[in-house]
């Protein structure tokens, strides 16, 4: 019984980690894709910014991903969104 409980807890912890965002990876992906060539930090902090909530931020990153042909997995895109949110936007995340 003890082994089963430990296995279930381990499986739960592992599956939770798969759902977690990785802001460090997001920053790396952002830098490798040279996003800063078009998006300076002032774009993210301006009161006139396009992404006025987390969902719009996701859509903006997805749009840039396709327009630049960034070679990102969906998880990488999500990490970039999380990085930008953590660094600049600070919106509540509802996953």
KEFI-823755 format. One record per residue (C-alpha): residue number from 1; chain; x, y, z. Coordinates in steps of 0.5 Angstrom, whole numbers. Each point is the difference from the previous one (the first is absolute). Layout:
% residues N
+------+-------+-------+-------+-------+
| resi | chain |     x |     y |     z |
+------+-------+-------+-------+-------+
|  NUM |     A |     X |     Y |     Z |
...
+------+-------+-------+-------+-------+
***
This chain:
% residues 95
+------+-------+-------+-------+-------+
| resi | chain |     x |     y |     z |
+------+-------+-------+-------+-------+
|    1 |     A |     0 |     0 |     0 |
|    2 |     A |     6 |     5 |     2 |
|    3 |     A |     3 |    -1 |    -7 |
|    4 |     A |    -7 |     1 |    -4 |
|    5 |     A |    -1 |     7 |     4 |
|    6 |     A |     7 |     2 |    -1 |
|    7 |     A |    -1 |    -2 |    -8 |
|    8 |     A |    -6 |     4 |     0 |
|    9 |     A |     3 |     6 |     3 |
|   10 |     A |     6 |     0 |    -4 |
|   11 |     A |    -4 |    -1 |    -6 |
|   12 |     A |    -4 |     6 |     2 |
|   13 |     A |     6 |     4 |     1 |
|   14 |     A |     3 |    -1 |    -7 |
|   15 |     A |    -7 |     1 |    -3 |
|   16 |     A |     0 |     7 |     3 |
|   17 |     A |     7 |     2 |    -2 |
|   18 |     A |    -2 |    -2 |    -7 |
|   19 |     A |    -6 |     6 |     1 |
|   20 |     A |     5 |     5 |     3 |
|   21 |     A |     3 |     6 |    -4 |
|   22 |     A |     7 |     1 |    -1 |
|   23 |     A |     2 |     7 |     0 |
|   24 |     A |     7 |    -1 |    -1 |
|   25 |     A |    -1 |    -4 |    -7 |
|   26 |     A |    -5 |     5 |    -2 |
|   27 |     A |     5 |     6 |     1 |
|   28 |     A |     5 |    -5 |    -4 |
|   29 |     A |    -5 |    -1 |    -6 |
|   30 |     A |    -2 |     8 |     0 |
|   31 |     A |     8 |     1 |     0 |
|   32 |     A |     1 |    -5 |    -6 |
|   33 |     A |    -5 |     2 |    -4 |
|   34 |     A |     2 |     7 |     1 |
|   35 |     A |    -7 |     3 |     2 |
|   36 |     A |     4 |     6 |     3 |
|   37 |     A |     1 |     2 |    -7 |
|   38 |     A |    -7 |     2 |    -1 |
|   39 |     A |    -2 |     1 |     7 |
|   40 |     A |     4 |     4 |     5 |
|   41 |     A |    -2 |     0 |     7 |
|   42 |     A |    -4 |     6 |     0 |
|   43 |     A |    -5 |    -3 |    -5 |
|   44 |     A |    -2 |    -5 |     6 |
|   45 |     A |     0 |     6 |     5 |
|   46 |     A |    -4 |     5 |    -4 |
|   47 |     A |    -7 |     2 |     2 |
|   48 |     A |    -2 |    -1 |    -7 |
|   49 |     A |     3 |    -7 |    -1 |
|   50 |     A |    -4 |    -5 |    -4 |
|   51 |     A |    -1 |    -6 |     5 |
|   52 |     A |    -4 |     3 |     6 |
|   53 |     A |    -1 |    -7 |     3 |
|   54 |     A |     3 |    -7 |     0 |
|   55 |     A |    -4 |    -3 |    -5 |
|   56 |     A |     2 |     6 |    -5 |
|   57 |     A |     7 |    -1 |     2 |
|   58 |     A |    -1 |    -7 |    -2 |
|   59 |     A |    -3 |     2 |    -7 |
|   60 |     A |     5 |     5 |    -1 |
|   61 |     A |     6 |    -5 |     1 |
|   62 |     A |    -3 |    -5 |    -4 |
|   63 |     A |    -1 |     5 |    -6 |
|   64 |     A |     7 |     2 |     0 |
|   65 |     A |     2 |    -7 |     1 |
|   66 |     A |    -3 |    -2 |    -7 |
|   67 |     A |     2 |     7 |    -3 |
|   68 |     A |     7 |    -1 |     1 |
|   69 |     A |     0 |    -8 |    -1 |
|   70 |     A |     3 |    -1 |     7 |
|   71 |     A |     1 |    -7 |     1 |
|   72 |     A |    -3 |    -1 |     6 |
|   73 |     A |    -4 |    -6 |     3 |
|   74 |     A |    -7 |     2 |     4 |
|   75 |     A |     4 |     0 |     6 |
|   76 |     A |     5 |     4 |    -2 |
|   77 |     A |    -5 |     6 |    -2 |
|   78 |     A |    -3 |    -1 |     7 |
|   79 |     A |     6 |     1 |     3 |
|   80 |     A |     2 |     6 |    -4 |
|   81 |     A |    -7 |     3 |     2 |
|   82 |     A |     1 |    -2 |     8 |
|   83 |     A |     7 |     3 |    -1 |
|   84 |     A |    -3 |     7 |    -3 |
|   85 |     A |    -6 |     0 |     6 |
|   86 |     A |     5 |    -2 |     5 |
|   87 |     A |     5 |     6 |    -2 |
|   88 |     A |    -5 |     5 |    -2 |
|   89 |     A |    -7 |    -1 |     0 |
|   90 |     A |    -2 |    -3 |     6 |
|   91 |     A |    -7 |    -3 |    -2 |
|   92 |     A |    -3 |    -5 |     4 |
|   93 |     A |     1 |    -7 |    -3 |
|   94 |     A |    -6 |    -4 |    -1 |
|   95 |     A |     3 |    -7 |    -3 |
+------+-------+-------+-------+-------+
***
